[in-house]
């Protein structure tokens, strides 16, 4: 039986007739020709295009010209690229498509992402409804009448006692209930500490972190100074005249990796010598997979470290429950800023969390989700190894996200391509401090991929879509 044209096209890619001419050079002309071939229907959805070498030889152009044209059209959503499957014409019938438009008008995008790979949130479908409901019911039934009157700005004593026990046992925090102040999350903690004048700037921060936090601090009049990062975490040896430093020592956000033990000790020494304060953001310290648990820096010196945590990653950001473990002298100052009529976290939610902790339900939930997220992490790594082995994956020993290192200069087009394919994720550059000296501190191209967010039934499709938008291996 002779091989059909369809079989041959599937095996080596379709034979193309393209007119590569016009202004802007060969690359621009090739992009126009391919785009027009797809728009007109000459290249049907799913058609496999020739390899770079083949088309370059046919057209008499450089191989890199074809590779760059393919990459641009993948970013625009006209084509898809997947390791082992080649470059194909995208399915124009899908909800996310590069719609034809008039010059000067913005492209039409899908109303919402089909695949949510953003960092920062757990799988909402895994919230422990039954166990939480049981804790809430017990808390409500056992609550004294005073619960329904004016509260303590420090938070319910039941929760502070449960937190003191849990944090000592699980995170190596040295504290007592009187040093814990309940808040509604990390951002609220920053507002209380800096917005109320308890701490003042300038504040040293890691060169990569959440822009939202920097904006919040800037609104409070606090200047932030970026610290370089390397394989051992923040370069705390670069600390100077700052009054405080904000770190994510258990799992640097977003690049991954713990702060080296020598640097943990060094930053505490700096705080002692300077009379300064270390702010420790322990945002996902419970989730570690391939390494021993990393204890809190606070355990090295409770009088120089403000430890901040929440249930946003372990349970749900919807609960709005967090806590600060404070040095003794700061407790009254923070409570004065918080005030007796401040909008606190729900007292009933505080009591429910206290029961959830003391009953062992929190430990059981964390252990279960640690295994679930580890499986998600492993499937992401396996998918990339199979379909994009040239992409390096880092920061996966702990946490709820991974960093995919991209070839230099490819991050913008890759993020754009993800948008057109309905994938919500973040580029690594979005987390870089605007004052970072990229020559001395390093400017890395990458994607920050959250593997905890998608529900289980949607995860496999999300991985397939992700691999389809990654840059091809041009070295092959």
C-alpha positions in Angstrom: 0.0 0.0 0.0 1.4 3.4 -1.0 1.7 6.1 1.6 -1.0 8.8 1.2 -0.3 12.5 1.2 -1.9 12.8 4.6 0.3 10.1 6.0 3.4 11.7 4.6 2.4 15.1 5.9 1.8 13.6 9.4 5.2 12.0 9.3 7.4 14.9 8.0 5.1 17.9 7.9 3.1 19.3 5.0 4.9 20.5 1.8 4.3 24.2 1.7 4.1 26.8 -1.0 4.9 30.2 0.4 5.7 33.5 -1.2 8.4 35.0 1.1 8.7 38.5 -0.1 7.9 42.0 0.9 9.1 44.7 3.4 10.7 43.9 6.7 13.2 41.2 5.8 12.8 37.4 5.3 11.6 36.7 8.9 8.8 39.2 8.7 7.8 38.0 5.2 7.8 34.4 6.4 5.6 35.3 9.3 3.1 37.1 7.1 3.0 34.2 4.6 2.4 31.6 7.2 -0.2 33.7 9.0 -2.0 34.3 5.7 -1.9 30.6 4.8 -3.6 29.8 8.1 -6.1 32.7 7.9 -7.2 31.7 4.4 -7.6 28.0 5.3 -4.8 26.7 3.0 -3.2 25.4 6.2 -6.0 23.5 8.1 -6.1 23.2 11.9 -3.8 20.4 13.1 -1.6 20.5 10.0 2.0 19.6 10.9 4.5 22.0 9.5 7.9 21.0 8.2 10.9 20.9 10.5 13.1 24.0 10.6 15.8 22.5 8.4 13.4 21.3 5.7 11.5 24.6 5.3 14.7 26.6 5.5 16.2 24.5 2.7 13.0 24.8 0.6 12.8 28.6 1.0 16.5 29.3 0.9 16.5 31.0 4.2 18.5 30.5 7.4 17.2 27.9 9.9 17.0 30.5 12.6 14.7 32.6 10.5 12.2 29.7 10.4 12.7 29.0 14.1 12.0 32.6 15.0 9.0 32.8 12.7 7.5 29.6 14.2 8.1 30.9 17.8 6.4 34.3 17.0 3.3 32.5 15.5 3.2 30.2 18.5 3.2 33.2 20.8 0.4 34.8 18.7 -1.7 31.6 18.9 -1.6 30.7 15.2 0.6 27.7 15.8 1.3 25.2 18.6 4.6 23.5 19.4 5.1 20.4 21.4 8.2 18.3 22.0 8.0 15.1 20.0 4.9 16.3 18.0 6.4 19.1 16.0 4.8 22.5 15.1 1.2 22.4 14.0 -1.5 24.8 13.0 -3.6 25.7 16.1 -7.2 24.6 16.4 -9.0 27.8 15.3 -12.3 26.4 16.7 -11.0 26.6 20.3 -12.4 29.3 22.6 -9.0 31.0 22.8 -7.9 32.1 19.3 -6.1 34.9 17.6 -9.1 36.6 16.0 -8.7 38.5 12.8 -8.7 42.2 13.5 -8.3 45.6 11.9 -5.0 47.4 12.3 -4.7 49.2 15.5 -7.3 47.2 17.3 -6.6 44.9 20.2 -7.0 41.1 19.6 -10.0 39.3 20.9 -9.2 37.1 23.9 -11.1 34.4 25.8 -13.3 35.6 28.6 -11.4 33.6 31.1 -8.5 31.1 31.2 -9.2 27.5 30.5 -6.1 26.4 32.5 -5.2 28.1 35.7 -1.5 27.6 36.6 -1.1 30.8 38.6 0.9 30.5 41.8 -0.3 31.3 45.2 -3.5 29.4 45.8 -4.2 25.8 46.9 -6.7 23.5 45.1 -10.0 24.9 46.2 -11.8 21.6 45.6 -9.7 20.0 48.3 -10.9 22.2 51.2 -11.7 19.9 54.1 -15.3 20.8 54.3 -16.5 18.0 56.6 -13.6 18.4 59.1 -13.9 22.2 59.1 -17.7 22.0 59.6 -17.2 19.7 62.6 -14.6 22.1 64.1 -16.9 25.0 63.5 -19.9 23.3 65.0 -17.9 22.3 68.2 -16.5 25.9 68.4 -19.9 27.4 68.1 -21.4 25.0 70.7 -18.6 25.5 73.2 -18.1 29.2 72.7 -18.6 31.3 75.9 -21.1 34.2 75.7 -18.3 36.7 75.7 -17.3 35.6 72.2 -20.3 37.5 70.9 -19.3 40.8 72.4 -16.3 43.1 71.9 -13.1 41.1 71.3 -9.4 41.1 72.1 -7.4 42.8 69.4 -4.7 40.2 69.9 -7.2 37.5 68.8 -8.9 34.7 70.7 -6.8 33.1 73.4 -7.9 29.7 72.3 -6.4 30.2 68.8 -3.2 31.8 70.2 -2.7 28.9 72.5 -3.2 26.4 69.7 -0.9 28.3 67.4 1.9 28.5 70.1 1.8 24.7 70.4 1.6 24.0 66.7 4.3 26.5 65.6 6.7 25.2 68.2 6.1 21.6 67.2 6.0 21.9 63.5 8.1 25.0 62.6 10.5 25.4 65.5 9.1 28.7 66.6 9.8 29.8 70.2 6.9 31.8 71.6 4.0 32.0 74.0 0.4 33.0 73.4 1.0 36.5 74.7 3.4 37.3 71.8 1.0 36.2 69.0 -1.3 38.7 67.3 -4.0 37.3 65.0 -4.4 39.2 61.7 -6.1 38.5 58.4 -3.0 37.6 56.4 0.5 38.7 55.4 -0.6 42.0 53.8 -2.6 42.9 56.9 0.5 42.2 59.0 2.6 44.6 56.8 0.0 47.3 57.1 0.0 47.0 60.9 3.8 47.0 61.1 4.6 49.7 58.6 1.4 51.6 58.1 1.1 52.2 61.8 4.7 53.2 62.2 5.7 50.3 64.4 8.6 49.7 62.0 10.1 52.1 59.6 12.1 51.9 56.4 14.2 51.5 54.5 13.4 47.8 54.2 15.7 45.3 52.5 13.8 42.7 50.4 14.7 39.9 48.1 15.3 40.9 44.5 12.4 38.6 43.5 9.1 38.8 45.4 5.5 39.9 45.2 5.0 43.3 43.6 1.8 43.7 45.6 3.8 43.7 48.8 6.2 46.3 47.4 3.3 48.5 46.4 1.7 48.2 49.8 4.9 49.3 51.5 5.5 52.1 49.0 2.0 53.4 49.9 3.1 53.5 53.5 6.1 55.6 52.5 8.6 52.7 52.9 11.5 52.4 50.5 12.4 48.8 49.6 16.0 47.9 48.7 16.6 44.7 46.7 19.0 42.0 47.8 20.7 39.8 45.2 19.8 36.1 45.1 22.0 33.1 44.3 21.8 29.3 44.9 22.0 29.8 48.6 19.2 32.4 48.8 19.3 36.1 49.6 22.8 37.7 49.8 22.4 39.0 53.4 26.0 40.1 53.3 24.8 43.0 51.2 22.7 44.4 54.0 23.7 47.9 55.0 21.9 50.7 56.7 18.4 49.3 56.4 16.4 49.0 59.6 14.7 45.7 58.7 14.8 42.9 56.1 12.0 40.9 54.7 12.9 37.3 53.8 11.2 34.0 52.7 13.9 31.8 54.2 12.1 28.4 54.1 11.3 28.6 50.4 12.4 31.7 48.6 9.5 33.2 46.7 9.3 32.7 43.8 12.7 31.2 42.7 12.6 28.4 45.3 15.2 27.0 47.7 15.9 27.6 51.4 18.2 30.3 52.9 21.5 28.7 53.7 22.1 27.9 57.4 25.2 30.2 57.5 23.1 33.1 56.0 20.3 32.4 58.5 22.7 32.9 61.3 24.3 35.9 59.6 21.1 37.8 59.2 20.3 37.3 62.9 23.7 38.6 63.8 23.1 41.6 61.5 19.8 42.4 63.3 21.5 42.2 66.7 24.3 44.4 65.7 22.1 46.9 63.9 19.3 46.9 66.4 17.1 45.8 63.4 14.4 43.3 62.7 14.1 40.3 60.4 10.6 39.8 59.0 10.1 36.1 58.2 7.4 35.3 55.7 6.7 31.6 56.2 4.1 31.4 53.4 4.2 27.6 52.6 6.6 26.1 55.1 4.5 23.0 55.7 4.9 21.7 52.1 8.3 20.1 51.5 9.0 17.0 49.5 12.6 16.1 48.9 14.3 17.6 51.8 14.2 17.8 55.6 12.0 20.4 57.2 13.6 23.8 57.4 12.8 25.4 60.8 11.9 29.0 61.3 14.7 31.6 61.6 12.6 33.0 64.5 13.9 30.1 66.6 17.4 31.6 66.4 16.4 34.8 68.1 12.7 35.5 69.1 13.6 39.1 70.0 14.9 40.0 66.6 12.6 38.2 64.3 8.9 38.8 63.4 7.4 35.5 62.2 4.4 35.8 59.9 2.2 33.0 58.7 -1.4 32.2 57.5 -3.6 29.5 56.3 -3.9 30.9 52.8 -1.7 28.1 51.2 -2.5 25.3 53.7 -6.3 25.7 53.9 -7.8 28.6 51.9 -7.2 32.3 51.3 -10.9 32.8 51.8 -10.6 32.3 55.5 -8.5 35.4 56.0 -6.7 34.1 59.0 -3.0 34.8 59.8 -0.7 35.6 62.7 2.3 37.5 63.8 4.7 36.1 66.4 6.3 39.3 67.7 9.4 40.2 69.8 8.1 41.2 73.3 8.6 45.0 72.9 6.5 45.2 69.7 3.4 43.5 71.0 1.8 46.5 72.7 2.8 48.8 69.8 1.1 46.5 67.2 -2.0 46.2 69.4 -2.2 49.9 69.7 -2.2 50.2 66.0 -4.7 47.4 65.6 -7.1 49.1 68.0 -10.1 47.8 69.8 -12.6 48.4 67.0 -10.4 47.3 64.1 -12.0 45.0 61.5 -10.6 41.7 62.7 -10.7 38.2 61.4 -14.0 36.5 62.4 -13.9 35.4 66.0 -15.9 32.2 65.1 -13.4 31.4 62.4 -10.6 31.9 64.9 -12.3 29.4 67.3 -12.9 26.9 64.5 -9.2 27.1 63.5 -8.2 26.6 67.2 -10.3 23.4 67.3 -9.0 22.3 63.8 -5.5 22.6 65.2 -6.0 21.0 68.6 -8.0 18.1 67.3 -5.3 17.1 64.8 -7.4 17.8 61.8 -5.0 20.4 60.5 -2.0 18.0 60.7 -4.0 15.3 58.9 -5.1 17.8 56.2 -1.5 19.1 55.6 -0.1 15.5 55.4 -2.8 14.6 52.9 -2.2 17.7 50.7 1.5 17.3 51.0 1.2 13.9 49.3 -1.3 15.3 46.7 0.9 18.2 45.8 4.0 16.1 45.6 2.2 13.9 43.1 1.2 17.1 41.1 4.8 18.2 41.2 6.1 14.8 40.0 3.6 14.8 37.1 4.8 18.3 36.1 8.4 17.3 36.1 7.6 14.1 34.2 5.6 15.9 31.5 8.5 18.4 31.0 11.0 15.6 30.9 9.0 13.8 28.2 7.9 16.8 26.1 10.3 19.6 26.8 13.6 18.1 28.2 15.5 21.2 27.3 13.5 23.3 29.9 15.1 23.3 33.4 12.7 23.0 36.4 13.8 24.5 39.7 12.4 25.3 43.1 10.5 22.0 43.3 11.8 20.5 46.6 9.0 22.4 48.5 6.0 24.6 48.0 3.1 24.8 45.6 4.9 26.1 42.4 7.8 25.5 40.2 10.1 27.8 38.1 10.7 26.8 34.5 13.9 28.4 33.3 13.6 29.6 29.7 16.2 30.4 27.0 17.2 34.1 27.3 14.8 36.5 25.6 11.9 34.0 25.2 9.9 34.8 28.3 7.7 37.6 26.8 6.6 35.6 23.8 6.1 32.5 25.8 3.8 34.3 28.3 2.0 35.9 25.4 1.5 32.5 23.8 0.2 31.1 27.0 -2.4 33.8 27.1 -3.6 33.1 23.6 -3.9 29.4 24.5 -6.0 30.1 27.5 -3.3 29.4 30.2 -3.1 31.7 33.2 0.5 31.8 34.6 3.2 34.4 35.5 6.5 35.2 33.9 9.4 35.3 36.4 10.2 38.9 35.5 6.9 40.0 36.9 8.3 39.4 40.4 11.6 41.2 39.9 12.1 44.3 42.0 12.2 47.4 39.6 15.5 48.6 41.1 17.2 45.3 40.6 20.6 45.7 38.8 20.1 42.9 36.3 23.8 43.0 35.3 25.1 42.2 38.8 22.0 40.5 40.3 21.0 38.4 37.3 18.0 38.7 35.0 16.4 35.3 34.5 13.9 34.3 31.9 11.3 31.9 33.2 7.8 30.9 34.1 6.3 30.6 37.6 3.9 27.7 37.4 1.5 26.9 40.2 0.7 23.2 40.2 -1.7 23.3 43.2 -4.4 25.5 41.7 -6.1 23.3 39.0 -8.7 20.8 40.2 -7.5 17.2 39.7 -9.8 16.5 36.7 -8.3 19.5 34.9 -4.6 19.0 35.7 -3.6 16.7 32.9 -5.0 19.0 30.3 -3.3 22.0 31.9 0.1 20.2 31.7 -0.5 19.3 28.0 -1.4 22.9 27.2 1.6 24.2 29.1 4.1 22.0 27.3 2.5 23.1 24.0 3.5 26.8 24.5 7.1 26.3 25.7 9.9 27.4 23.4 11.3 24.8 21.1 14.9 23.5 21.5 16.8 25.5 18.9 20.0 23.7 19.7 18.6 20.3 18.4 
